[in-house]
């Protein structure tokens, strides 16, 4: 395996300019997807993220066939599909996941049909589906940076409203918040996060960058603010390690990053200080030891008082 010094040397090699570009895009994507993914995980809308990830595919395919901008094409297709999902999901006749499933498969099939008409179909399709280190043109670096700043800025401006809609939709409606509007905003932001990540991670695997860092962070903390700091950090670390492994062993970059993310999630699932499997078993054993302090018995006839549930991240301290 290539040493870390050799990898750093290659990053500075002018003949390998695509390598630092791919790393920069992966880091920017990790930050944006990490923050957006926190809302996705808290709302339990991973399937929506998957649908949006595949919805951008026809836009990418059209842009590729006509030699247009991939980010613009993917964004337009993703936004259109996100709006359709949000509108159709408002009806009570169908469950949200049913609507998503229809648009999910239809969009992906349309993308496959479009790109199959392009020369070099097999190679282009593989690059779109699984990512490529050399697939990021110089012009996209600035666009990805601007899009990332816009997404993060909107999340900061609308954070409280998005959290309210994410955690309690009925309560948000009671407060007078336009839930459909914030649904659309969140779907569009998910679309933008997916589009800027597709070229390095790939269309099939980009959902992992959206969900895995946030899910890992969720195991490590109960506070939303901390979770939104941990998720981008986890994503960036996985991006660096994944690209290093990919470059060292000549492996697909998207798959390498995703496998590193999966490894981080498994470690957190096992070793998280409060919610990990090991910690839970240790606490369970301590509670079973003779002489340990357990919960005080409730006198007969006295109702059990439960502490009030706290919203995630609203406590101080």
Secondary structure, 3 states (H helix, E strand, C coil): CCCHHHHHHHHCCHHHHHHHHHHHHHHHHHHHHHHHHHHHHHHCCHHHHHHHHHHHHHHHHHHHHCCCCHHHHHHHHHHHHHHHHHHHCCCCCCCHHHHHHHHHHHHHHHHHHHHCCCCCHHHHHHHHHHCCCCCCCHHHHHHHHHHHHHHHHHHHHCHHHHHHHHHCHHHHHHCCCCHHHHHHHHHHHHHHHHHHHHHHHCCCCHHHHHHHHHHHHHHHCCCHHHHHHHHHHHHHHHHHHHHHHHHHHCCCHHHHHHHHHHHHHHHHHHHCCCCCHHHHHHHHHHHHCCCCCCCCCCCCCCCCCCCCCCCCCCCCC
